[in-house]
Amino acid sequence: MADKYILAIDQSTAGTKALLVNCDGSVSARADRPHAQKISNGGWVAHDPTEIYINTIAAVSDAIKINGINPEAIVGAGLCNQRETAMVWDRRTGLPIYDAVVWQCARGGQICAAMGGDASRIQKATGLRLSPYFSAAKIAWILQNAGYAGSGADLCAGTIDSWLIYKLTGNFKTDVSNASRTQLMNLHSLQWDDDICGLFGIYPSMLGEICHSDSMFGMTNFGGALPSQIPIHAAMGDSHAALYGQGCHTPGMGKATYGTGSSVMFNIGGKPVICENLTTSLAWGFDGRAVYVVEGNINYTGAVIKWLADDLGLLDSPAMAGELAAQANPGDLTYLVPAFTGLGAPYWSGEARAVMVGMGRGTGKAEIIKAAEECIAYQIADVVQAVKDEAGLAVGELRVDGGPTRDGYLMQFQSDILNAALSVPGAEELSAVGAAYMAGIALGLYDESIFDIIPRVYYYPSMPRDERAKRLAGWHAAVKKALTQ
C-alpha cells in the first residue's frame, strides 16, 4: 500500500498541475505547466485547448520524472478543471474548431440579452441565472462565429473536463458538477434539457454523457507518460472538488476558493433550492447520490493582485501583496471594485466597470495594494451575506483554500469583515486533493477517514462592529458607482 499513488490533474485557468497523492493522503509530487492567456483588446479571454491537452501530458511526465516516482505505483487518476470554460471540437478529427472561451469572458452577452424573455424558465430548469458567464452562451457564440463548414452531427461541445477525458480515453463524458454549470442540464432530471438546449441553438447530441463524479470515465496512459493504462475514476469542477476536499459533506458547511476568481459554495444536501442572486448546481454525484450546492461566483479576486504585479508594476510578485498592504495607512478608505469584465454574484452585471474611489492625498502605492487586497474579502462577504439571506443558511466557520490563503493580511481582514472564523487547511491545492480523494475512495485506496488528516489554522474576527459597518457601507457605495457609471 505504501507505494501506491493517485494522480490528480488540476486543469485551472492559469495552467495545469499534476499531483501525486500517496496512500496516506499527502501530496508526494507536483508539476505545473502554465498556458497562454489570449486576451483581446475588448476584454475577451480564450485558451488554446490543444495547448492544455499537451500540457496535461507534460505535467504528468514532469511530476513523475522530477520527483523520482515509480510510475507503476500509480493506480488511478482524478480530474478537476476550470468550470464554465467551453469549447467545440470536430468529432471526426478531434481538433478544436475554435479556441476555448474562458469562464471570465462575456462575449456571449448579446446572445443572453436576446433571450431575456426566457430567463425565468432557464433558471427554474437549470438553477442558473441567464448569463454569458455559463457555458451555454459561450458554445452558442462559437457555433455562430467559428465558420465551421461541417454539420452539427460532426461536432462535440463541452467543458474542459469532457475535452480532456475525450482526448485521454476516447470517451465523451462529463460529470454532473460540470454539466450543471453549463446552463444546459436540467437540475432535477440530471440530464441535458432538450428545451433549454434548443433555446441556445445547441443539439443535445453534441454534448457528452453525464455521469456521477465518482464514475469510471475511461482508461488512459496519459499519452505514454505511464507504462500502462489507469482508470480516471473521478471528475469534478475545481470548486466542487475543493468543497469535497475540504470535508464539507454536511448541509450547511461551506468554503471559499481563492484563485484567479473565487467560488463561495455551500452544501445544501439532496434537494435543490432556487435562489434569485445565487446559483444552484450539483456539488457532486457520489456513491449513487446527488448532492446540491448554492454558490456565488466572483470574476476577479487573485487576478486583481496579478494585475497589480503584471500590468501596473506595483508588485514584484503577487506574494508580496499582503506584506505591503499591512504597511498602508489603516485609516485609508480607498476602494477598488474590480469589475474589469462586469460583476458576478450577487450583482450579475455584465455592464459594470471597474472603479477606484475614496483616494486622498495620502493614498499611495501601499494603500492601492491594500484596496486591492480588501476588495477580494468584500466580494466574498457579499456572497456569504446572500447565502444567509436567500438560502436561509446559518453561516459559522468558513473553510477557505487556494494560494492567497497564505496571505495573513487578507485572511485576517476576511475574518474581520465576515465576523466569522476562517479555517485554512494546512494542505494546499484542495481542488486537486479533493479529486484525488474521490478517485482513491472509488478505487478502495482510501476511506472517509482520509479527510481527518488535514491540519487547520484558524483566524478569528477582531474588528469592532462600528468599524466593520463603516467599511462595508463604503464598499457598497463604491459598488454602486461601478454598477451605474
C-alpha positions in Angstrom: 0.0 0.0 0.0 2.8 2.5 0.9 4.0 2.9 -2.6 0.6 3.4 -4.3 -0.4 6.8 -5.7 -3.4 8.6 -7.1 -2.6 11.0 -9.9 -4.6 14.3 -9.6 -4.9 16.6 -12.6 -5.9 20.2 -11.7 -6.6 22.0 -15.0 -7.1 25.5 -13.9 -7.5 28.9 -15.5 -3.8 29.8 -15.3 -2.3 26.4 -16.0 -2.3 22.6 -15.4 -1.0 20.9 -12.4 -0.3 17.2 -11.9 0.0 16.0 -8.3 0.8 12.5 -7.0 -1.1 11.8 -3.8 0.1 8.8 -1.8 -1.8 6.3 0.2 -1.8 8.3 3.4 -3.4 11.2 1.6 -0.5 13.6 1.4 1.0 15.1 -1.8 4.3 13.5 -2.8 5.0 15.2 -6.1 3.8 18.1 -8.1 4.5 19.7 -11.5 3.0 22.8 -13.2 2.6 23.9 -16.8 1.2 27.4 -17.5 -0.7 28.1 -20.7 -1.2 31.3 -22.6 -4.0 33.7 -21.8 -5.4 35.1 -25.0 -6.9 38.4 -24.1 -8.3 40.7 -26.8 -8.4 44.5 -26.7 -12.1 44.2 -26.0 -11.5 42.0 -22.9 -12.4 38.6 -24.5 -10.5 35.8 -22.9 -9.6 32.5 -24.6 -7.3 29.4 -24.2 -5.8 27.0 -26.7 -7.4 23.6 -25.9 -4.6 21.7 -27.7 -2.0 23.5 -25.6 -4.0 22.5 -22.5 -4.0 18.8 -23.6 -0.3 18.8 -24.4 0.5 20.5 -21.0 -1.6 17.9 -19.2 0.5 15.1 -20.5 3.7 17.1 -19.9 2.8 17.9 -16.3 2.2 14.2 -15.6 5.6 13.3 -17.1 7.3 16.1 -15.1 5.7 15.1 -11.8 7.0 11.5 -12.2 10.5 12.3 -13.5 11.3 15.3 -11.4 10.3 13.6 -8.2 11.6 10.1 -9.0 8.2 8.4 -8.6 7.8 4.8 -9.8 5.0 5.2 -12.5 4.0 1.6 -11.9 2.7 2.6 -8.5 0.1 5.0 -9.9 -3.2 3.1 -9.7 -5.8 5.7 -10.8 -6.5 9.4 -11.5 -8.9 12.1 -10.6 -9.5 15.2 -12.6 -10.7 18.7 -11.7 -11.0 21.6 -14.1 -11.7 25.3 -14.6 -15.5 25.4 -14.9 -17.8 27.1 -17.5 -14.9 27.4 -19.9 -16.3 25.9 -23.1 -15.2 24.7 -26.5 -16.3 22.9 -29.6 -14.3 20.3 -31.5 -14.7 18.1 -34.6 -15.8 14.7 -33.7 -14.1 13.2 -36.7 -10.6 14.8 -36.3 -10.6 15.5 -32.6 -9.5 19.1 -33.4 -11.0 22.2 -31.9 -12.9 24.4 -34.3 -12.1 27.4 -32.2 -10.3 28.4 -29.0 -11.9 27.6 -25.7 -13.9 30.6 -24.4 -12.9 31.1 -20.8 -15.3 31.4 -18.0 -14.3 35.1 -17.4 -15.3 36.0 -21.0 -18.6 37.8 -21.5 -18.6 37.6 -25.3 -22.0 35.7 -25.2 -23.7 38.8 -23.7 -25.7 39.7 -26.7 -26.9 36.1 -27.1 -28.2 36.2 -23.5 -29.7 39.6 -24.0 -31.8 38.4 -26.9 -33.1 35.5 -24.7 -34.2 37.7 -21.8 -37.8 36.6 -22.1 -36.7 33.0 -21.3 -34.6 33.9 -18.3 -37.1 32.7 -15.7 -37.7 29.3 -17.3 -34.0 28.8 -17.8 -33.2 29.5 -14.1 -36.0 27.2 -12.9 -34.8 24.4 -15.1 -31.0 24.8 -14.6 -30.7 26.7 -11.3 -28.5 29.3 -13.1 -29.4 32.9 -13.9 -29.2 33.6 -17.6 -25.7 34.9 -18.1 -22.8 34.7 -20.5 -20.7 33.5 -17.5 -22.0 30.0 -18.1 -21.0 27.6 -20.9 -24.2 27.6 -23.0 -23.8 31.2 -24.3 -20.1 30.5 -25.0 -20.9 27.4 -27.0 -23.6 29.2 -28.9 -21.2 32.0 -29.7 -18.6 29.6 -31.1 -21.3 27.8 -33.2 -22.4 31.2 -34.6 -18.9 32.6 -35.2 -16.4 29.9 -35.8 -17.1 29.5 -39.5 -17.3 25.7 -39.3 -18.2 24.1 -42.6 -19.4 20.7 -41.3 -22.7 19.7 -39.7 -23.8 19.7 -36.1 -23.6 15.9 -36.2 -19.9 16.2 -36.6 -19.4 18.3 -33.5 -18.7 17.7 -29.8 -19.3 20.6 -27.4 -18.4 20.8 -23.7 -16.4 21.9 -20.8 -12.6 21.3 -20.4 -13.2 18.1 -18.4 -15.1 16.5 -21.3 -12.3 17.6 -23.7 -9.5 16.0 -21.7 -11.5 12.9 -21.0 -12.2 12.6 -24.7 -8.5 13.1 -25.7 -7.1 10.9 -23.0 -9.6 8.0 -23.1 -11.6 8.3 -26.3 -14.9 8.5 -24.2 -17.1 11.6 -24.5 -18.3 12.0 -20.9 -18.7 14.7 -18.3 -19.7 14.7 -14.6 -22.8 16.2 -13.0 -21.0 19.1 -11.4 -19.5 20.3 -14.6 -22.7 19.6 -16.6 -24.7 21.6 -14.0 -22.6 24.7 -14.7 -23.2 24.7 -18.5 -26.8 26.1 -18.2 -27.9 23.2 -20.3 -28.5 20.4 -17.7 -31.9 20.1 -16.0 -31.3 20.4 -12.3 -34.0 17.8 -11.5 -33.5 15.1 -14.1 -29.7 15.5 -14.2 -29.9 15.1 -18.0 -29.4 17.6 -20.8 -32.6 19.7 -21.2 -33.8 19.5 -24.8 -35.8 22.6 -24.5 -33.0 24.7 -23.0 -30.5 23.4 -25.5 -32.9 24.4 -28.3 -33.1 28.0 -26.9 -29.3 28.3 -27.3 -29.3 26.5 -30.7 -27.3 23.6 -29.4 -28.2 20.0 -30.2 -28.1 17.7 -27.2 -26.3 15.1 -29.4 -23.3 17.5 -29.3 -22.9 17.0 -25.6 -21.3 14.3 -23.6 -22.7 11.6 -21.4 -23.5 12.9 -17.9 -22.0 10.7 -15.2 -21.7 10.8 -11.4 -18.5 12.3 -10.3 -17.0 9.0 -8.9 -17.7 7.2 -12.2 -15.1 5.3 -14.2 -14.6 7.8 -17.1 -12.1 5.6 -19.0 -8.6 4.2 -19.2 -5.5 6.2 -20.2 -1.7 6.1 -20.1 -1.6 9.9 -20.5 -0.1 9.9 -23.9 2.6 7.4 -23.0 3.7 9.2 -19.8 2.6 6.0 -17.9 3.8 2.5 -18.8 0.2 1.1 -18.6 -3.3 2.4 -18.6 -5.0 3.5 -15.4 -8.7 4.5 -14.7 -9.8 8.1 -14.4 -12.2 7.5 -11.6 -13.3 11.0 -10.5 -14.1 14.2 -12.3 -15.4 17.5 -10.8 -15.3 21.2 -11.4 -12.5 22.6 -9.4 -14.7 24.5 -6.9 -16.7 21.3 -6.3 -13.6 19.3 -5.8 -12.4 21.9 -3.3 -15.6 21.6 -1.3 -15.2 17.9 -1.3 -11.6 18.1 -0.3 -12.4 20.5 2.5 -14.7 17.9 4.0 -17.9 20.0 3.6 -20.0 16.9 3.2 -22.9 18.0 5.5 -25.6 20.5 4.6 -24.7 24.0 5.9 -21.0 23.6 5.5 -19.3 26.0 3.1 -16.0 27.1 1.6 -14.4 29.9 -0.4 -11.8 29.1 -3.0 -9.3 31.9 -3.7 -7.9 31.6 -7.2 -8.0 33.8 -10.4 -11.6 34.3 -9.4 -13.4 32.9 -6.4 -16.2 30.4 -5.7 -18.2 30.7 -2.5 -20.1 27.4 -2.1 -22.4 25.8 0.5 -23.6 22.3 0.7 -27.5 22.2 0.8 -28.0 18.4 0.7 -30.1 16.2 -1.5 -32.7 18.8 -2.8 -32.1 21.9 -4.9 -33.1 25.4 -3.6 -33.5 28.1 -6.3 -32.2 31.5 -5.3 -32.5 34.8 -7.0 -28.9 36.0 -6.9 -27.0 32.8 -6.3 -26.7 29.7 -8.5 -27.8 26.3 -7.6 -25.9 23.3 -9.0 -24.6 19.9 -8.2 -21.9 19.6 -5.7 -21.1 16.1 -7.0 -22.6 12.7 -7.6 -21.1 10.2 -5.2 -21.9 6.6 -4.2 -25.2 6.8 -6.2 -26.4 10.1 -4.5 -26.6 13.6 -5.8 -25.6 16.5 -3.5 -26.6 20.1 -4.3 -25.0 23.4 -3.6 -25.7 27.1 -3.7 -22.9 29.2 -4.9 -21.8 32.7 -5.7 -19.0 33.3 -8.3 -16.6 36.2 -8.4 -14.7 37.0 -11.6 -11.7 38.8 -10.2 -10.0 38.0 -6.9 -6.5 36.6 -7.2 -6.4 38.1 -10.7 -6.6 41.6 -9.1 -3.2 41.0 -7.4 -1.7 39.6 -10.6 -3.0 42.7 -12.4 -1.1 44.9 -9.9 2.1 42.9 -10.5 2.0 42.2 -14.2 0.2 45.2 -15.6 0.7 48.1 -13.2 4.1 47.0 -11.9 3.2 47.9 -8.3 4.4 44.5 -7.1 7.5 42.4 -7.9 5.4 39.3 -7.1 1.8 38.8 -6.1 3.1 37.1 -2.9 4.3 40.5 -1.7 0.8 42.0 -1.6 -0.1 41.2 2.0 3.2 42.4 3.4 2.8 45.8 1.6 -0.9 46.1 2.4 0.0 45.8 6.1 2.3 48.8 5.8 -0.5 51.0 4.4 -2.3 53.6 6.5 -5.0 51.6 8.2 -7.4 54.6 8.1 -7.2 55.0 4.3 -10.6 54.2 2.8 -9.7 53.7 -0.8 -11.9 51.1 -2.5 -11.2 49.2 -5.7 -14.2 47.5 -7.4 -12.5 45.1 -9.9 -15.4 45.0 -12.5 -13.0 44.6 -15.4 -15.4 42.3 -17.2 -18.5 43.1 -15.2 -19.6 41.8 -11.8 -20.7 38.3 -10.9 -22.7 37.2 -7.8 -24.6 38.7 -6.2 -24.8 41.7 -8.6 -24.8 39.9 -12.0 -24.0 42.9 -14.2 -22.1 42.5 -17.4 -22.2 46.3 -17.8 -20.4 47.2 -14.6 -16.9 48.7 -15.0 -14.0 48.9 -12.6 -13.7 51.9 -10.3 -11.3 53.1 -7.6 -12.9 55.6 -5.2 -12.1 57.3 -1.9 -8.5 58.3 -2.6 -7.0 61.1 -0.7 -3.7 63.0 -1.0 -2.1 60.4 1.3 -3.1 57.5 -0.8 0.0 55.8 -2.3 1.2 52.6 -3.6 0.7 50.7 -0.3 -2.8 52.0 0.0 -3.8 51.0 -3.5 -2.4 47.5 -2.8 -4.4 47.4 0.4 -7.6 48.3 -1.5 -6.9 45.5 -4.0 -6.4 43.0 -1.2 -9.5 44.1 0.6 -11.7 44.0 -2.5 -11.3 40.3 -2.5 -12.6 40.0 1.0 -15.5 42.4 0.4 -16.7 40.5 -2.7 -16.7 37.2 -0.8 -18.5 38.8 2.2 -21.2 40.0 -0.3 -21.8 36.4 -1.4 -21.8 35.0 2.1 -24.5 37.6 3.0 -26.6 36.5 0.0 -26.2 32.8 1.2 -27.6 33.9 4.5 -30.5 35.9 3.0 -31.6 33.8 0.1 -30.7 30.2 1.1 -31.6 30.6 4.7 -28.3 29.1 5.9 -26.7 29.9 9.2 -23.1 30.6 8.3 -20.5 29.8 11.0 -17.0 28.8 10.2 -15.9 29.4 6.6 -13.4 26.9 5.2 -11.0 28.5 2.6 -8.4 27.3 0.2 -6.2 28.4 -2.7 -2.8 30.2 -2.9 -4.0 33.5 -1.4 -4.8 31.8 1.9 -1.1 32.1 2.7 -1.6 35.9 2.8 -2.1 36.6 6.5 -3.3 40.2 5.9 -6.0 39.0 3.6 -7.2 36.2 5.8 -7.4 38.3 8.9 -9.3 41.0 7.0 -11.6 38.4 5.6 -12.4 37.1 9.0 -13.0 40.6 10.3 -15.3 41.7 7.5 -17.3 38.5 7.7 -17.4 38.5 11.5 -16.7 34.7 11.3 -14.0 32.2 11.9 -11.9 31.3 8.9 -10.4 27.7 8.7 -7.3 27.4 6.5 -6.2 23.9 5.7 -2.5 23.0 6.1 -2.8 21.1 2.9 -2.8 23.2 -0.3 -4.4 22.5 -3.6 -7.7 21.3 -2.1 -9.3 21.1 -5.6 -6.7 18.5 -6.8 -6.7 16.7 -3.4 -10.5 16.5 -3.5 -10.4 14.9 -6.9 -7.7 12.5 -5.8 -9.6 11.6 -2.6 -12.8 10.8 -4.5 -10.9 8.7 -7.0 -9.0 6.9 -4.2 -12.2 6.2 -2.3 -13.8 4.8 -5.5 -10.8 2.6 -6.1 -10.6 1.4 -2.4 -7.3 3.1 -1.6 -8.9 5.5 1.0 -11.9 5.6 3.2 -13.8 8.6 4.6 -11.2 9.0 7.4 -8.8 10.4 4.9 -10.3 13.9 5.4 -9.3 13.9 9.1 -5.6 14.1 8.3 -5.7 17.7 7.1 -4.4 20.2 9.8 -6.0 23.6 10.0 -5.1 27.2 11.0 -7.8 29.5 12.3 -8.4 33.2 12.0 -10.9 34.9 14.3 -12.6 38.4 13.9 -11.2 41.3 15.9 -12.6 44.3 14.1 -15.1 46.4 16.1 -18.7 46.3 15.0 -18.9 50.0 14.1 -15.7 49.9 12.1 -17.0 46.8 10.1 -20.3 48.6 9.4 -18.5 51.8 8.2 -16.2 49.8 5.9 -19.0 47.8 4.4 -21.0 50.9 3.8 -18.1 52.5 1.9 -17.7 49.3 -0.1 -21.3 49.1 -1.2 -21.2 52.8 -2.2 -18.2 52.0 -4.4 -20.0 49.1 -5.9 -23.0 51.3 -6.7 -20.7 53.6 -8.7 -19.3 50.6 -10.6 -22.8 49.5 -11.5 -24.1 52.9 -12.6 -21.2 54.7 -14.3 
